[in-house]
Each structure stands twice: as C-alpha cells, then as structure tokens.
Amino acid sequence: MNKEMRHLARAGIVLGLFIAGIIIARQVLTPDSFGQFGYYRGDNVAEWAGLPLTFSETALCAECHSPKYTQWSSSAHAGVSCENCHGPAVAHIEKKQPLTVNRASSLCLTCHERLLSRPSSFPQVISTQHNPGVSCATCHNPHNPVIGQPPAIPHSLEGRADCLLCHGSQGLKPAPLNHAGRTIEICQLCHKPGSATPSKAPPISSPTAATAAPTGTPTATNAAAGPPLIPHSLAGRDDCLLCHERGIAGAPVIPASHAGRTSNVCQLCHKGTTQ
C-alpha cells in the first residue's frame, strides 16, 4: 500500500470510529420511552402528571366569591382566568392561604399596550401617555372594566372647550371633589365623547333663530369660544325662560339638554355682550 492510500485508510478508520461512537451513544443515552407517543420521551407525560397541583378551576372561585365571579363572567374579561391576576389558587382553596393580587399595570399592558399587530377595535393605550405612574386598577375595575369607567361626554364639544365653565366648583354640574386642581387639558384623557354625541352642536330648534339676534352681535354660530353670549340688554329681561322656553318673538328655544334649568342659572354660562 503506497503512502497516499495509507492516509486514506487512516482517515476512513477515524471516520468509522466516530460514526460508531455516535450510534453507540445514541443507543445508550436515548431513553427507552422515547418515541412512545412521538418524537419525545413518553415518561415525560407521567412526570408532569405527577407534579402537585397549583392551579384550579375558575368555577371553584364562584363558591366563595359569587359577586366578583358574576361581575367577571359577564364582562369582556370573562376569557381571562382568575389565576392570571390572583396567582395559583390550590393553596388558597385547600390551606386558606391568602392570594397576592397583582396590581401592576405591566400585567394589564400585556394585553392592552398598543401594538400595530392588534386589531384597532381592541382596547389599547400608549402607556407612556396614558396616566403614566398610575395603576390601571385605580380607574378600571379588573373584574368588569366597564364598572367605574369615567362617564362619556353626552353633548357636542363645539363651543364648549372650557369644561370647567359648567363643571368647575361653582358650575351647573361640578366635577367630583377628587378632581380638584385638574385642568381642562386633561378632561378628555378619561372622558370621551359618547357614541350618540354629535360631531357638531345641534341646531337651535327655533326656525327663526338665525335672525333673532341683531346684526353684528355674537350668536351661537360665532361664539365658538364658549356658550352663546346674550345679544341684548338684560333690563326688564331677568326671566330668561319667559321668551326662550317657548321661542316667543323668535327667541331661540333652549336646547333639550337644558331641561329643568331655571332662569337664575342662565348667566353662569351665558354672559352679556358688555361683560
């Protein structure tokens, strides 16, 4: 055998020993149950089944927590297991150990952080812009997110940019005490226009409203900075409803949203042109 053939023979022997080593190692190291149910260890199924239970059926929560369960089961969160937020429940059920409630906003943002891949109809927020530093549970009830949500804005926003004009401490419908110090710039971070809210202010119901005010005076159309100004003198006209309740002499009829308001509150919002 010449020199070149001896090199090839040595290489062949090394390669053969390597392949044989792999085959032997495979036979020795592969568990007997491998391939029993597929390309994994069959014993793995029994090992997992033998682990102590830590999670429970959500339905068991209803036995002791019926009010919360009812809220949850009828809400948009009904597909989210109780244990997603409250943790494994078996120890709580069997040993009465207290559950630790996860109130971290990061848990909520797992589903509700805005992502391009999520449907636009799914509730999402940009966490850095949506009340950063405030726990989601401060405003949203986790068992039913609709409960306790800020009420929607029931009216048009045209000409009503200053929310505090009516909802300030001295307004017609003051905001809650815990809103003290909040400015109009943040109102719509929580309060959104309702589905029935018109995009523009509704027309005044009187057919002659457009000609009711003297030429050059502010009207509902050009008083965009707030409620319409009073275009006439108030001398002898202190009872606003006398004309505006029924549209006497072409006076604009008060909107339906003003039902129940008396003459003594009109000037809280509507000011004279000389004021």
C-alpha positions in Angstrom: 0.0 0.0 0.0 1.5 3.3 -1.0 1.8 6.3 1.2 -1.3 8.0 -0.2 -3.5 5.0 0.4 -2.3 4.7 4.0 -3.5 8.3 4.7 -6.9 7.5 3.2 -7.2 4.3 5.3 -6.4 6.1 8.5 -9.0 8.8 7.7 -11.6 6.0 7.0 -10.8 4.3 10.2 -11.2 7.5 12.2 -14.5 8.4 10.4 -15.8 4.9 11.1 -14.9 5.0 14.7 -16.7 8.4 15.0 -19.9 7.1 13.4 -19.8 4.0 15.6 -19.4 6.2 18.7 -22.4 8.3 17.7 -24.5 5.1 17.1 -23.5 3.6 20.5 -24.0 6.9 22.4 -27.5 7.2 20.8 -28.4 3.7 21.9 -27.1 4.2 25.4 -28.4 7.8 26.0 -31.8 7.6 24.4 -34.5 6.8 27.0 -36.5 3.6 26.4 -39.7 5.6 26.3 -38.5 7.9 23.5 -40.8 7.7 20.5 -43.7 6.1 22.5 -46.1 8.9 21.6 -44.0 10.9 19.2 -40.6 12.5 19.0 -40.2 13.0 22.8 -40.0 10.9 26.0 -43.2 9.1 26.8 -42.2 9.2 30.5 -42.4 13.0 30.4 -46.2 12.7 30.4 -46.3 10.8 33.6 -43.7 13.1 35.2 -45.9 16.2 34.5 -49.0 14.3 35.7 -47.2 13.5 39.0 -46.4 17.2 39.8 -48.5 18.6 42.7 -51.4 20.7 41.5 -51.1 24.5 41.9 -53.8 25.8 39.6 -57.5 25.3 40.0 -60.8 25.6 38.0 -62.1 29.1 37.8 -65.6 27.8 38.5 -64.5 27.0 42.1 -64.0 30.7 42.7 -67.7 31.2 42.4 -68.4 29.2 45.5 -67.0 31.8 47.8 -66.7 34.9 45.6 -70.1 34.9 43.9 -70.4 38.7 43.4 -67.0 39.1 41.9 -67.5 36.0 39.8 -70.8 37.4 38.4 -69.1 40.7 37.5 -66.2 38.8 35.8 -68.3 36.2 34.0 -70.5 38.8 32.3 -67.6 41.2 31.3 -65.1 41.5 28.5 -62.6 39.8 30.8 -64.6 36.6 31.0 -61.9 34.9 28.9 -59.2 35.8 31.4 -58.7 33.2 34.2 -58.9 34.5 37.8 -55.4 33.0 38.3 -53.9 35.2 35.7 -54.1 38.1 38.2 -54.5 36.3 41.5 -51.9 33.5 41.0 -52.3 29.7 41.7 -55.4 29.1 43.7 -55.0 25.5 45.1 -53.1 26.5 48.2 -55.7 29.3 48.8 -58.6 26.8 48.5 -57.1 23.9 50.4 -55.0 25.7 53.0 -56.8 29.1 53.1 -53.6 30.9 52.2 -54.2 34.5 51.1 -53.8 35.3 47.4 -51.5 38.1 46.4 -53.3 40.3 43.9 -51.0 41.6 41.1 -52.0 45.3 40.7 -49.0 46.1 38.5 -50.0 47.9 35.3 -47.5 45.8 33.4 -49.8 42.9 33.8 -52.7 44.8 32.1 -50.3 46.1 29.4 -49.5 42.5 28.4 -52.8 42.7 26.5 -53.6 46.4 26.3 -50.4 48.1 25.3 -50.9 49.5 21.8 -49.4 47.3 19.1 -49.7 47.5 15.3 -50.4 43.8 15.2 -53.6 44.1 17.4 -57.0 44.9 15.9 -57.8 48.6 16.2 -61.1 47.7 17.8 -59.3 46.1 20.8 -58.9 48.4 23.8 -55.3 49.7 23.8 -53.3 52.5 25.3 -49.9 54.0 24.9 -48.6 53.5 28.4 -46.2 56.4 28.4 -49.0 58.8 27.5 -52.0 57.3 29.3 -51.7 58.4 33.0 -48.1 57.1 33.5 -47.3 56.1 37.0 -51.0 55.5 37.9 -52.1 51.9 38.4 -54.7 50.7 35.9 -56.9 49.4 38.8 -57.2 53.0 40.1 -59.7 53.8 37.4 -60.6 50.3 35.9 -62.3 47.5 37.8 -60.4 44.4 36.7 -63.4 42.1 37.2 -65.5 44.2 34.8 -63.6 47.1 33.1 -66.9 48.9 32.4 -67.7 49.4 36.0 -66.5 52.7 37.3 -65.3 54.0 33.9 -65.5 57.8 33.5 -68.8 58.8 32.0 -68.8 59.6 28.4 -69.4 63.2 27.3 -73.1 63.3 26.4 -73.1 66.6 24.4 -71.4 68.3 21.5 -68.0 69.8 22.2 -68.4 72.7 19.8 -68.3 75.9 21.7 -67.7 74.0 24.9 -63.9 73.8 25.0 -63.8 75.1 28.6 -65.2 72.1 30.6 -64.8 73.9 33.9 -67.2 76.6 32.8 -70.0 74.2 33.7 -68.1 71.6 35.7 -66.0 73.8 37.9 -66.7 74.0 41.6 -69.3 76.8 41.0 -70.7 75.4 37.8 -74.0 73.8 37.0 -72.7 70.3 37.4 -69.5 70.4 39.5 -66.9 67.7 39.0 -66.2 65.4 41.9 -64.1 66.6 44.8 -61.3 64.3 43.9 -60.9 66.2 40.6 -59.9 69.4 42.4 -56.9 71.1 40.7 -57.4 69.3 37.4 -57.3 71.5 34.3 -59.4 71.3 31.2 -56.4 70.0 29.2 -56.8 66.5 30.9 -60.6 66.1 30.9 -60.6 64.1 27.6 -57.8 61.8 28.8 -60.6 59.9 30.6 -63.9 61.3 29.4 -64.5 60.5 25.7 -67.4 61.7 23.5 -70.2 59.2 23.6 -71.4 57.3 20.6 -74.5 59.5 20.4 -72.6 62.7 20.8 -72.9 64.8 17.6 -69.8 66.0 16.0 -71.2 69.5 15.8 -73.5 71.4 18.1 -77.2 70.7 17.4 -79.1 73.4 15.6 -81.3 75.7 17.6 -84.8 74.4 17.4 -86.4 77.8 16.6 -86.8 78.3 12.8 -86.2 82.0 13.2 -83.1 81.6 15.4 -80.7 82.7 12.7 -82.4 86.1 12.5 -83.2 86.5 16.2 -80.1 88.4 17.2 -79.3 92.0 15.9 -76.7 92.3 13.2 -73.1 92.3 14.5 -73.9 90.6 17.8 -72.5 87.3 18.9 -74.7 84.3 18.2 -74.5 80.5 18.7 -72.6 80.4 15.4 -69.8 82.9 16.0 -69.4 82.4 19.8 -67.2 79.4 19.3 -65.1 80.1 22.4 -67.9 79.2 24.7 -71.7 79.3 25.2 -73.5 81.9 23.1 -73.4 85.4 24.5 -76.6 87.3 25.4 -77.1 89.7 22.4 -79.5 92.1 24.1 -79.8 94.3 27.2 -81.0 92.5 30.4 -83.0 95.4 31.6 -86.5 94.1 32.2 -85.5 90.7 30.9 -84.3 88.9 34.0 -86.7 85.9 33.4 -84.9 84.2 30.5 -87.4 81.4 30.3 -90.2 83.8 29.6 -89.0 84.1 26.0 -86.6 81.2 25.5 -88.7 78.4 26.9 -91.3 78.6 24.0 -89.4 80.8 21.5 -91.6 83.9 21.9 -91.0 86.7 19.4 -88.5 84.5 17.5 -86.2 84.0 20.6 -84.0 80.8 20.3 -85.6 77.9 22.2 -83.4 76.5 24.9 -81.8 73.1 24.0 -83.3 69.9 25.3 -80.2 69.3 27.3 -81.1 72.4 29.4 -84.4 70.9 30.6 -85.1 71.7 34.2 -82.7 74.6 34.5 -84.1 77.8 35.9 -83.6 81.5 34.9 -81.2 82.1 37.9 -78.5 79.8 36.4 -78.5 81.1 32.8 -75.9 83.7 33.4 -73.4 81.3 34.9 -72.6 80.3 31.3 -74.2 82.9 29.1 -72.7 86.4 29.6 -73.9 89.8 28.3 -72.0 91.3 25.3 -70.8 94.1 27.5 -69.3 91.8 30.2 
